[in-house]
Amino acid sequence: MARRKIREYMAKLLVLRHLNKYASQGVSLDEGIKALGSLMVTDATNFRHFKQETPEFANCDLVVKPDMLFGKRGKHNLVLVKKDLEECEKWIYDRMDQTVQVGHVSGKLTHFLIEKFVPHKDEYYLAITSDRQGTQIRFSVAGGIEVEENWDKVKTLSVPLLDDIEQVDLSALLEGVPAERMERTQQFIRALFRMFNDLDFTLMEMNPWCFNEAGYPVPLDMHAELDDTAHFKNRKKWGEEVEFPQPFGRVSSPEEDYITELDSKTGASLKLTLLNPLGRIWTMVAGGGASVVFADAVADAGYGHELANYGEYSGAPNEEETYQYAKTIITLATKYTKPGQRKALLIGGGIANFTDVAKTFKGISHAIKELAQAIKSANIKIWVRRGGPNYKAGLDTMRALGKNLGLDIDVHGPEIGITDVVPMAIDYIEHKDN
């Protein structure tokens, strides 16, 4: 599972499109979010056309805020509340493409969310998250920008996997909700819970949400994450607009963009995040779970600052796709070198169930052959740890490759632990192998 943030606009659009499908029969819950009229504004937005196309925004109070995957916008004075369209337009363009500091991260503001102001009295907090045991629901009657200061008022309910939310007692979770709001609050949470699971959300947080004057629930501020590995089954439900933007302040490299493009054209999964181009430990890991395990092992050993990249290849990519993926990583690993410095490349993974390891290694070996001289010049030693169908032939290929090219390739199968190569690599880059 790869948890990927989506913009608030997209999160609310999914709620608008789908919430009623998951509500109890005969119950309508989407009237509140319909009334918001949430729209995205970017530097491509022509406000003259915008005004013509959204006449309903002309004579009402509005709210504007950046939609850039960071929170606490109110505390950073980045929310404009209860203003008319002219004031909103000026506020946006005064900030469009401007660099702001949010915590320890700075970046440019490029996307804004504009929607109608919702008069309300009470603000609630709701979060739904998933883990291996099931789904967690957190709720508080003290929502809003001070929710962290009132965290002791947040109640948590764990719903085990496969439990029917309709049969789960929510009364203790919703302590403090007025009696006249209780039934609709329960309907709202149950519908969101079903939507969360069916559309493969990994996080759905509304802080705050409220009831509008008509008595419908409205998510005023929303953060959400999706499991991007479920795109193949949810493509139609999510819609063509779904995207997974870079975290605020982060600009992707050409190499990352290339792998993202490659990934979009295959049924396999190819992921690459460049953490530290000057790092001395590089990874090429098969499987999302294994990639996490390798990264954790490097960090736990105190070498997280040397971890150069994070990513994975899985879903049985073909030889050409594996070659392109490996070539990209090796090119990055050999790009910056210092005299006397050593680097390590970990080609790892667990024990595959279906992937033919030998076929996978054909593409990797092709890239290594092509870049052998650069690997030598960068003092890179390669560790291989893999198991699964035809793994012995694949490992033999890698051993022969090292011998024929004069490269230092240390090859292991499942006779050692999945991350046992990590301390070996650390010893190597620190010259502790002499």
N, C-alpha and C positions, 0 to 999 in steps of 0.2 A: 504494500500500500504506500502510495506517495501522496502525502498531504500537500495540497496546493491551494494557496489563497486565491480567492476571486474578488473582484470589486464589489462594493456595496450595491452598486446599480444592478449587477448581475444577480446577486443574492436576492434582492427584492423582486427582480423580474421572475426568478424561479418560483418564489412564493406566490406572486401574482398569477402565474400560469397554472400552478399545480395545487395550491393549498386546498381548494374546494374538492379536488378529487379524493383527498384523504380524510375529509370531514365525514362525520356521521351522516347517514342518509337524511336528506331534507334540511341539512344545516348549511348555511352560507357564512363563510368567514372572510371572504376576500374584499368585502365592501370597504373596509378601512384602508387597505393598501392600494386599492383602486383610486381612492380619493387623494392619495399622495401625488400621483402623476409624476413619479420620479423620472428624470431625464438626465442624460450625460451631456456635459459640455467640455469640448476640447478646443485647441487652437484652430481647428477646422470649422468650428461652429460660426455661422453667420447670424448675428443676432437680429438682423432685419428680417431674415427668413424665419428665424426662431419665433419671433413675435407673431408673424403671420400664421405660422403653423400651430402655435399654442395659445390661441386667444383666451383660453381658460386661465392662463397665468397673468393676464393683463390687470385684473382688478382684485387681486388677493395678496395676502401676506405670504412671503416665501422664505425658504431656508436654503442656504448654500454652504457647501463644505467640500474640501478636497476629497477625492476618491482614489487614494494612493496606497492602500494596504497598511496604513498605520493608524493607531488608535489615539485616544486622549486628545482629539482635535479641539474639543472645547477648552481644555486646560492650556492649549497652545494658542488660544485666540484665533482659531482657524475655522470658526463656525459663525456665519452671519444669520441672524434669526429675525424673523418678522419684518422683512423689508420688501419693498416693491421691486418690480422687474428692472427698472432703471438703475436702482441702487445695487442690485445683484450683478447686473452687467458690469458696472464700474468696478465693483469689488473683485469680480473674477479676473478682469483684464489687468487690474493692478497687481495681481499675483500670478497670472499665467506665465509659465517659464521662469519664474523667480525661484531662487534657491533658498530653502528654509532649513533650519536646524530642528530636528525632532529627536530629543534625547541625545545620543551620541552619533546620530546619523544625519547627514545633510543630503539634500537632493532637490531636484526641480519639480515644481507643481505643474502637472500637465493635464490632469483629469479632475473635473469637478462634478458634483451631484447637485442638482437643483430640484426642489420639490415644494409642495404647498405646506405651509405651517399648519399644524394641528393643535387647536386649543385643547388643553387637558389639565387635569388636576393631579392625578397620581401617576407615578412612574415606576415601572416594574423591571426586574432583571430576569432574563432567562438564558440559559446556555445548555446545549445538548452536545455531548462529546462521546466518542466511542473508544473502547479499549478491548483487550482480548477477552475480558469476562462478559462484556455486554455494553450497555449504553448508560451514561450518567446524565441525569437531568438536575440542573441547579436553578434555583428560583429564589427571588427575594421581592418583598413588597417595597424595599428601599433601593430602587434602581436609580440610574443617572450617574452623573460625573463623580459622585461621592461614594459609589458602590464599594470601592476598595476600602475606604475608611469605615464602612459598615459591613465588612465581610462576615462578621459574626452573625449577621442576620440572614446570610445566604444558606438555604437548606439544600441538601443533596439527596437524591434518590437514585439507587442503582437498579437498573432493569436488566436481568439476565438475558443472555441470548435466547432467542426463540419465544420469549414470553410475549403474550398478547397485551399490548398497552391498554386495551379496553378493559382488561381484567385487573389492571394494576390500580391499587388504591392511592390516589394522589392527595388525599386530605391532609396528611401531615406535612407534605411538601408545600402546600398552598395556605398554610396557616397565616392568617392576617388579611386574606383577601375578603372584601366585603361580600356578604351573602348574596346580594343581587348580582355580583360579578362572577360568582363561583362556577356556575354551570358553563358559562361561555369561556371562562379561563381554562377549565378542564378540556372543553372541546378544542380550543386553540392548541393546547399543548399536545393533546393526543394526535391531532392532525399533523402538526409539525413533526412529531416523533415518527409517524409513518412515512412522511415525506423524507425525513432525514435518512432513514434506512433504505428506502426504495431508490432514492436518487444518489446514494453513496456519498452523502456528506460525511466529513470527519469532524467538523465543528460547525455549529450554528449558534451564534450568540446575538441576542437582542438586548442592547443596553443604551437607552431605555426603550421599552415599549409601553403603550398606554391604551386606554379606551377613548375613542373620539366621542363627540357629543351625541352621536347616533347609537353609541354602545357597542361599536365594533373594535376589535383589537387592531392596533397599528404599530408596526415596527419602526420606530423613529430612527434608530441607529442600529446597524447590523453588520456583523462580521461573519464570514463563512469560509470554509475550506471544503474542497471536494477531493475524493480519491481519484487522481487522474488516470490510474490504471483501469478504471471502470468506464473510460470514455467509449470504448467499443460497444458496450451494451446500453449506454445512456445517451449516445450521440443525439438521437431524435428528441429525447426528453429535455436534455440540457439546451439544445438549440445551437444553431450555427454561430451565435454571438459569443458563446462561452470561450474565454481565454484565460490563461494563467500568467498574469504580468510578473515581471521581475519585482523582487522586494524593493521597497522605497530606498532610493539612493544607490541602487546597484545598476550598473550598465553592463549588459552581456558582451562578451568578447566575440570576435568573428568566428572563432572555433566553436564556442557554445551555440551560436546561431546556426552554424553549419550542422551540428549534431541534432539540434532541434528540428531543422528542416528534414534531415535524413530520417529522424524518428517519425515525422508526420507522414512519410511515404511508405511505411512498412507496418506490418502487423506485429512485428517484434517491438521490443522496448529498448531504446538507446537514449541514455541520459548522461549529461555532463555538466557539472558545475565547477568552475575554476575558483579555488579558494585562495591559493597563494602561488602565483607563477614562479616564485623563487624557492618554493618548497623543495625539500630533498626526498620526500616519500610520495610516489605516484601510484595510483591504483587503477586496475582494469579488472573489475569484479563482475562475475556472472550472478545475477539475481539481486532484487531489491533488498531482501533480508540480509544476504551476505554482505552487501555494500555497507549496510548499517553496522554490522558486526565488525568489519574491518576498520571502519572509521572510528568506532568506539574503542577498539583495541589500541589503535595508534594514540588516541587522545588519553586513554587510561594509563598508557606508558609515559605520559608527559610530553608527547611529541605532536600534539595537535597543531602547534604552530608550524610544523614542518609538513603537514598534510597538504599536498598541492592541489588535489582535486577530489571531487566526490561524484559518484555516478554509478551506472550499472548498464550491462547489456543482458537481455533475457528474452524469452519468447522465441528461442531458436532463430536468431538472425542468420541470413544466408552468408556465404563466404565473402561476397563483395561488401555487404554491410559491415561485417566484422572487420574486414580489412580497412575500410574507411574509418571506422571507429578507433581501431588500434593505431592507425597511422596518425590520426589527429592527436591522440594522447602522447604518443612517442615524440611527435614533432614539438609539442609543447614542452615535454620533459627535457628535450635537448636544446631548447631555444636559448636558455640563459645558463651559462656555465662559468665557474670560477676555477682558477688553477688549483689543483689539489683537492677540490671538493668532490665528494662521492654522492651518488644518488641511487635510490632503489626503486624498482618497478615491481609491484606485486600483482601478478596475474592470478587471481584467486577465485574461489567459489566453493559452495558446498558440494554435496553429492547430487548430481542432476537426476531427475526422474525420467525425462524423455529426451532432453537435448543430447544429440550425438557429439560428445566432447571432441572427438577426432576431427569432425567436420568443422566445428567452431574454431579449432586451433589452426586450421588451414589458412583462414583469413588473417589471423594474428601472426602466424609465421611468415606470411607474405609481407606484411608490414615490417616485421623485424628484419627480414632479408634486405628490403629496400633501404632501410635506415640504419643498417648495421654499423657503418662507419661513424655516424653521428652518435650512436649509442656508446661506442668505444670512446670517442672524444669526450663525452660527458661523464665518463667513469660510472656508467649505470650498470648495476648488477640486477639481474632479473630472478625473481622467485616465482615458481609456479606451484600452486596447490589446487588440485581438482579431482573430482570423482564423478562417477556416473556412467551411462552407456558408452562403451568403446573408449573408456578413459585411458586404458593402458596404451593403446595405439597412439592416442593424442599425446600422452606424456613422452612416449618414445620419440615422437616427431620433434618435440621441444628439446629433448636431450641431444638428438642428432643435429638439430639446428645450432645449438650452442657449440658443439664440437666442430662442425663444418665451417662456422663463421668466426670461430675464435672468441665467442662471447661467453661471459660468465653467467650461465643459466642454471639455477639450482632447482631441481624438479622433484615434486612430492605428490603422492596420491593420498587417499583417505587413511593411510597408516599413521598420519600425524593430524593433530587438531587443525581446525579450519584457520585459526589465526596464529598458529605456532611459527609461521614465517615472519610475523611482525617483529619479535625481538631479534631475530636473525638479521633482518634488514636494518634495524636500529644500530646493532653492533657494527654492521658494515659501514654505515655512513659516519659513524663516530670513530672509525679506524680501530675497533676493538677485536678484529679478527686476526691480528698478526701474532 
